[in-house]
Structure formats: C-alpha cells, structure tokens
C-alpha cells in the first residue's frame, strides 16, 4: 500500500501526524509523508486517518 498527501488540499490540521507519526510529519504547516510504502502493520491506521482527514488530502493507493 502506498500513501501520499495532496499538499494543495492539506489544511495542516495535524491529525495524520499525530495519529500515525511513523508515516506522517508536519513541515511548513503541511503534512508530509515520511514513508510512502506503508508497512502492513500500519495499513489500517493509515486508512483510518485518510478516512478521517477533514479535507480528504490523504490518498491511499
């Protein structure tokens, strides 16, 4: 599973970085992906945070 953040949509709410810090971090008030290839043990957490993103900026492939 791969994940990315659409920086044009990101509102900088920090939900993803606070929820899955092994995958997301905040930089310049935007979420950034630390590790695009999500380990199996974090896939459910990343899907949950993508579903919870208030601006739908997290894209899971």
Phi and psi restraints in degrees (range 20) as a CNS / XPLOR table:
assign (resid 1 and name C) (resid 2 and name N)
       (resid 2 and name CA) (resid 2 and name C) 1.0 -117.4 20.0 2
assign (resid 2 and name N) (resid 2 and name CA)
       (resid 2 and name C) (resid 3 and name N) 1.0 152.7 20.0 2
assign (resid 2 and name C) (resid 3 and name N)
       (resid 3 and name CA) (resid 3 and name C) 1.0 -137.3 20.0 2
assign (resid 3 and name N) (resid 3 and name CA)
       (resid 3 and name C) (resid 4 and name N) 1.0 148.4 20.0 2
assign (resid 3 and name C) (resid 4 and name N)
       (resid 4 and name CA) (resid 4 and name C) 1.0 -148.7 20.0 2
assign (resid 4 and name N) (resid 4 and name CA)
       (resid 4 and name C) (resid 5 and name N) 1.0 164.5 20.0 2
assign (resid 4 and name C) (resid 5 and name N)
       (resid 5 and name CA) (resid 5 and name C) 1.0 -117.9 20.0 2
assign (resid 5 and name N) (resid 5 and name CA)
       (resid 5 and name C) (resid 6 and name N) 1.0 129.7 20.0 2
assign (resid 5 and name C) (resid 6 and name N)
       (resid 6 and name CA) (resid 6 and name C) 1.0 -81.9 20.0 2
assign (resid 6 and name N) (resid 6 and name CA)
       (resid 6 and name C) (resid 7 and name N) 1.0 102.5 20.0 2
assign (resid 6 and name C) (resid 7 and name N)
       (resid 7 and name CA) (resid 7 and name C) 1.0 -66.3 20.0 2
assign (resid 7 and name N) (resid 7 and name CA)
       (resid 7 and name C) (resid 8 and name N) 1.0 -22.0 20.0 2
assign (resid 7 and name C) (resid 8 and name N)
       (resid 8 and name CA) (resid 8 and name C) 1.0 -71.1 20.0 2
assign (resid 8 and name N) (resid 8 and name CA)
       (resid 8 and name C) (resid 9 and name N) 1.0 -24.6 20.0 2
assign (resid 8 and name C) (resid 9 and name N)
       (resid 9 and name CA) (resid 9 and name C) 1.0 -96.0 20.0 2
assign (resid 9 and name N) (resid 9 and name CA)
       (resid 9 and name C) (resid 10 and name N) 1.0 -27.0 20.0 2
assign (resid 9 and name C) (resid 10 and name N)
       (resid 10 and name CA) (resid 10 and name C) 1.0 -57.4 20.0 2
assign (resid 10 and name N) (resid 10 and name CA)
       (resid 10 and name C) (resid 11 and name N) 1.0 130.9 20.0 2
assign (resid 10 and name C) (resid 11 and name N)
       (resid 11 and name CA) (resid 11 and name C) 1.0 -100.2 20.0 2
assign (resid 11 and name N) (resid 11 and name CA)
       (resid 11 and name C) (resid 12 and name N) 1.0 -3.5 20.0 2
assign (resid 11 and name C) (resid 12 and name N)
       (resid 12 and name CA) (resid 12 and name C) 1.0 74.6 20.0 2
assign (resid 12 and name N) (resid 12 and name CA)
       (resid 12 and name C) (resid 13 and name N) 1.0 28.8 20.0 2
assign (resid 12 and name C) (resid 13 and name N)
       (resid 13 and name CA) (resid 13 and name C) 1.0 -73.0 20.0 2
assign (resid 13 and name N) (resid 13 and name CA)
       (resid 13 and name C) (resid 14 and name N) 1.0 -16.0 20.0 2
assign (resid 13 and name C) (resid 14 and name N)
       (resid 14 and name CA) (resid 14 and name C) 1.0 75.3 20.0 2
assign (resid 14 and name N) (resid 14 and name CA)
       (resid 14 and name C) (resid 15 and name N) 1.0 5.5 20.0 2
assign (resid 14 and name C) (resid 15 and name N)
       (resid 15 and name CA) (resid 15 and name C) 1.0 -57.4 20.0 2
assign (resid 15 and name N) (resid 15 and name CA)
       (resid 15 and name C) (resid 16 and name N) 1.0 -47.1 20.0 2
assign (resid 15 and name C) (resid 16 and name N)
       (resid 16 and name CA) (resid 16 and name C) 1.0 -67.1 20.0 2
assign (resid 16 and name N) (resid 16 and name CA)
       (resid 16 and name C) (resid 17 and name N) 1.0 -44.3 20.0 2
assign (resid 16 and name C) (resid 17 and name N)
       (resid 17 and name CA) (resid 17 and name C) 1.0 -65.1 20.0 2
assign (resid 17 and name N) (resid 17 and name CA)
       (resid 17 and name C) (resid 18 and name N) 1.0 -35.8 20.0 2
assign (resid 17 and name C) (resid 18 and name N)
       (resid 18 and name CA) (resid 18 and name C) 1.0 -74.9 20.0 2
assign (resid 18 and name N) (resid 18 and name CA)
       (resid 18 and name C) (resid 19 and name N) 1.0 -31.8 20.0 2
assign (resid 18 and name C) (resid 19 and name N)
       (resid 19 and name CA) (resid 19 and name C) 1.0 -83.8 20.0 2
assign (resid 19 and name N) (resid 19 and name CA)
       (resid 19 and name C) (resid 20 and name N) 1.0 -39.7 20.0 2
assign (resid 19 and name C) (resid 20 and name N)
       (resid 20 and name CA) (resid 20 and name C) 1.0 -135.4 20.0 2
assign (resid 20 and name N) (resid 20 and name CA)
       (resid 20 and name C) (resid 21 and name N) 1.0 71.4 20.0 2
assign (resid 20 and name C) (resid 21 and name N)
       (resid 21 and name CA) (resid 21 and name C) 1.0 -66.3 20.0 2
assign (resid 21 and name N) (resid 21 and name CA)
       (resid 21 and name C) (resid 22 and name N) 1.0 -14.5 20.0 2
assign (resid 21 and name C) (resid 22 and name N)
       (resid 22 and name CA) (resid 22 and name C) 1.0 -75.9 20.0 2
assign (resid 22 and name N) (resid 22 and name CA)
       (resid 22 and name C) (resid 23 and name N) 1.0 -16.0 20.0 2
assign (resid 22 and name C) (resid 23 and name N)
       (resid 23 and name CA) (resid 23 and name C) 1.0 -113.3 20.0 2
assign (resid 23 and name N) (resid 23 and name CA)
       (resid 23 and name C) (resid 24 and name N) 1.0 -37.4 20.0 2
assign (resid 23 and name C) (resid 24 and name N)
       (resid 24 and name CA) (resid 24 and name C) 1.0 -119.0 20.0 2
assign (resid 24 and name N) (resid 24 and name CA)
       (resid 24 and name C) (resid 25 and name N) 1.0 149.4 20.0 2
assign (resid 24 and name C) (resid 25 and name N)
       (resid 25 and name CA) (resid 25 and name C) 1.0 -141.7 20.0 2
assign (resid 25 and name N) (resid 25 and name CA)
       (resid 25 and name C) (resid 26 and name N) 1.0 162.9 20.0 2
assign (resid 25 and name C) (resid 26 and name N)
       (resid 26 and name CA) (resid 26 and name C) 1.0 -100.7 20.0 2
assign (resid 26 and name N) (resid 26 and name CA)
       (resid 26 and name C) (resid 27 and name N) 1.0 135.8 20.0 2
assign (resid 26 and name C) (resid 27 and name N)
       (resid 27 and name CA) (resid 27 and name C) 1.0 -148.2 20.0 2
assign (resid 27 and name N) (resid 27 and name CA)
       (resid 27 and name C) (resid 28 and name N) 1.0 124.0 20.0 2
assign (resid 27 and name C) (resid 28 and name N)
       (resid 28 and name CA) (resid 28 and name C) 1.0 54.9 20.0 2
assign (resid 28 and name N) (resid 28 and name CA)
       (resid 28 and name C) (resid 29 and name N) 1.0 40.7 20.0 2
assign (resid 28 and name C) (resid 29 and name N)
       (resid 29 and name CA) (resid 29 and name C) 1.0 63.5 20.0 2
assign (resid 29 and name N) (resid 29 and name CA)
       (resid 29 and name C) (resid 30 and name N) 1.0 21.7 20.0 2
assign (resid 29 and name C) (resid 30 and name N)
       (resid 30 and name CA) (resid 30 and name C) 1.0 -130.5 20.0 2
assign (resid 30 and name N) (resid 30 and name CA)
       (resid 30 and name C) (resid 31 and name N) 1.0 149.7 20.0 2
assign (resid 30 and name C) (resid 31 and name N)
       (resid 31 and name CA) (resid 31 and name C) 1.0 -76.3 20.0 2
assign (resid 31 and name N) (resid 31 and name CA)
       (resid 31 and name C) (resid 32 and name N) 1.0 138.9 20.0 2
assign (resid 31 and name C) (resid 32 and name N)
       (resid 32 and name CA) (resid 32 and name C) 1.0 -126.7 20.0 2
assign (resid 32 and name N) (resid 32 and name CA)
       (resid 32 and name C) (resid 33 and name N) 1.0 149.0 20.0 2
assign (resid 32 and name C) (resid 33 and name N)
       (resid 33 and name CA) (resid 33 and name C) 1.0 -91.1 20.0 2
assign (resid 33 and name N) (resid 33 and name CA)
       (resid 33 and name C) (resid 34 and name N) 1.0 125.7 20.0 2
assign (resid 33 and name C) (resid 34 and name N)
       (resid 34 and name CA) (resid 34 and name C) 1.0 -82.6 20.0 2
assign (resid 34 and name N) (resid 34 and name CA)
       (resid 34 and name C) (resid 35 and name N) 1.0 -40.7 20.0 2
assign (resid 34 and name C) (resid 35 and name N)
       (resid 35 and name CA) (resid 35 and name C) 1.0 -137.1 20.0 2
assign (resid 35 and name N) (resid 35 and name CA)
       (resid 35 and name C) (resid 36 and name N) 1.0 102.6 20.0 2
assign (resid 35 and name C) (resid 36 and name N)
       (resid 36 and name CA) (resid 36 and name C) 1.0 -69.3 20.0 2
assign (resid 36 and name N) (resid 36 and name CA)
       (resid 36 and name C) (resid 37 and name N) 1.0 -33.2 20.0 2
assign (resid 36 and name C) (resid 37 and name N)
       (resid 37 and name CA) (resid 37 and name C) 1.0 -87.6 20.0 2
assign (resid 37 and name N) (resid 37 and name CA)
       (resid 37 and name C) (resid 38 and name N) 1.0 101.3 20.0 2
assign (resid 37 and name C) (resid 38 and name N)
       (resid 38 and name CA) (resid 38 and name C) 1.0 -76.3 20.0 2
assign (resid 38 and name N) (resid 38 and name CA)
       (resid 38 and name C) (resid 39 and name N) 1.0 127.2 20.0 2
assign (resid 38 and name C) (resid 39 and name N)
       (resid 39 and name CA) (resid 39 and name C) 1.0 -63.4 20.0 2
assign (resid 39 and name N) (resid 39 and name CA)
       (resid 39 and name C) (resid 40 and name N) 1.0 149.0 20.0 2
assign (resid 39 and name C) (resid 40 and name N)
       (resid 40 and name CA) (resid 40 and name C) 1.0 -54.2 20.0 2
assign (resid 40 and name N) (resid 40 and name CA)
       (resid 40 and name C) (resid 41 and name N) 1.0 -37.1 20.0 2
assign (resid 40 and name C) (resid 41 and name N)
       (resid 41 and name CA) (resid 41 and name C) 1.0 -71.3 20.0 2
assign (resid 41 and name N) (resid 41 and name CA)
       (resid 41 and name C) (resid 42 and name N) 1.0 -11.6 20.0 2
assign (resid 41 and name C) (resid 42 and name N)
       (resid 42 and name CA) (resid 42 and name C) 1.0 -111.5 20.0 2
assign (resid 42 and name N) (resid 42 and name CA)
       (resid 42 and name C) (resid 43 and name N) 1.0 -0.7 20.0 2
assign (resid 42 and name C) (resid 43 and name N)
       (resid 43 and name CA) (resid 43 and name C) 1.0 -59.2 20.0 2
assign (resid 43 and name N) (resid 43 and name CA)
       (resid 43 and name C) (resid 44 and name N) 1.0 -44.8 20.0 2
assign (resid 43 and name C) (resid 44 and name N)
       (resid 44 and name CA) (resid 44 and name C) 1.0 -63.2 20.0 2
assign (resid 44 and name N) (resid 44 and name CA)
       (resid 44 and name C) (resid 45 and name N) 1.0 -42.0 20.0 2
assign (resid 44 and name C) (resid 45 and name N)
       (resid 45 and name CA) (resid 45 and name C) 1.0 -62.6 20.0 2
assign (resid 45 and name N) (resid 45 and name CA)
       (resid 45 and name C) (resid 46 and name N) 1.0 -41.5 20.0 2
assign (resid 45 and name C) (resid 46 and name N)
       (resid 46 and name CA) (resid 46 and name C) 1.0 -67.8 20.0 2
assign (resid 46 and name N) (resid 46 and name CA)
       (resid 46 and name C) (resid 47 and name N) 1.0 -40.8 20.0 2
assign (resid 46 and name C) (resid 47 and name N)
       (resid 47 and name CA) (resid 47 and name C) 1.0 -62.1 20.0 2
assign (resid 47 and name N) (resid 47 and name CA)
       (resid 47 and name C) (resid 48 and name N) 1.0 -42.3 20.0 2
assign (resid 47 and name C) (resid 48 and name N)
       (resid 48 and name CA) (resid 48 and name C) 1.0 -61.9 20.0 2
assign (resid 48 and name N) (resid 48 and name CA)
       (resid 48 and name C) (resid 49 and name N) 1.0 -45.2 20.0 2
assign (resid 48 and name C) (resid 49 and name N)
       (resid 49 and name CA) (resid 49 and name C) 1.0 -70.6 20.0 2
assign (resid 49 and name N) (resid 49 and name CA)
       (resid 49 and name C) (resid 50 and name N) 1.0 -32.6 20.0 2
assign (resid 49 and name C) (resid 50 and name N)
       (resid 50 and name CA) (resid 50 and name C) 1.0 -64.0 20.0 2
assign (resid 50 and name N) (resid 50 and name CA)
       (resid 50 and name C) (resid 51 and name N) 1.0 -42.2 20.0 2
assign (resid 50 and name C) (resid 51 and name N)
       (resid 51 and name CA) (resid 51 and name C) 1.0 -67.1 20.0 2
assign (resid 51 and name N) (resid 51 and name CA)
       (resid 51 and name C) (resid 52 and name N) 1.0 -27.7 20.0 2
assign (resid 51 and name C) (resid 52 and name N)
       (resid 52 and name CA) (resid 52 and name C) 1.0 -89.8 20.0 2
assign (resid 52 and name N) (resid 52 and name CA)
       (resid 52 and name C) (resid 53 and name N) 1.0 -12.6 20.0 2
assign (resid 52 and name C) (resid 53 and name N)
       (resid 53 and name CA) (resid 53 and name C) 1.0 -58.6 20.0 2
assign (resid 53 and name N) (resid 53 and name CA)
       (resid 53 and name C) (resid 54 and name N) 1.0 122.4 20.0 2
assign (resid 53 and name C) (resid 54 and name N)
       (resid 54 and name CA) (resid 54 and name C) 1.0 -66.8 20.0 2
assign (resid 54 and name N) (resid 54 and name CA)
       (resid 54 and name C) (resid 55 and name N) 1.0 -19.5 20.0 2
assign (resid 54 and name C) (resid 55 and name N)
       (resid 55 and name CA) (resid 55 and name C) 1.0 -117.3 20.0 2
assign (resid 55 and name N) (resid 55 and name CA)
       (resid 55 and name C) (resid 56 and name N) 1.0 9.0 20.0 2
assign (resid 55 and name C) (resid 56 and name N)
       (resid 56 and name CA) (resid 56 and name C) 1.0 54.8 20.0 2
assign (resid 56 and name N) (resid 56 and name CA)
       (resid 56 and name C) (resid 57 and name N) 1.0 42.9 20.0 2
assign (resid 56 and name C) (resid 57 and name N)
       (resid 57 and name CA) (resid 57 and name C) 1.0 -88.5 20.0 2
assign (resid 57 and name N) (resid 57 and name CA)
       (resid 57 and name C) (resid 58 and name N) 1.0 -10.4 20.0 2
assign (resid 57 and name C) (resid 58 and name N)
       (resid 58 and name CA) (resid 58 and name C) 1.0 -96.3 20.0 2
assign (resid 58 and name N) (resid 58 and name CA)
       (resid 58 and name C) (resid 59 and name N) 1.0 122.1 20.0 2
assign (resid 58 and name C) (resid 59 and name N)
       (resid 59 and name CA) (resid 59 and name C) 1.0 -110.8 20.0 2
assign (resid 59 and name N) (resid 59 and name CA)
       (resid 59 and name C) (resid 60 and name N) 1.0 124.4 20.0 2
assign (resid 59 and name C) (resid 60 and name N)
       (resid 60 and name CA) (resid 60 and name C) 1.0 -110.5 20.0 2
assign (resid 60 and name N) (resid 60 and name CA)
       (resid 60 and name C) (resid 61 and name N) 1.0 128.3 20.0 2
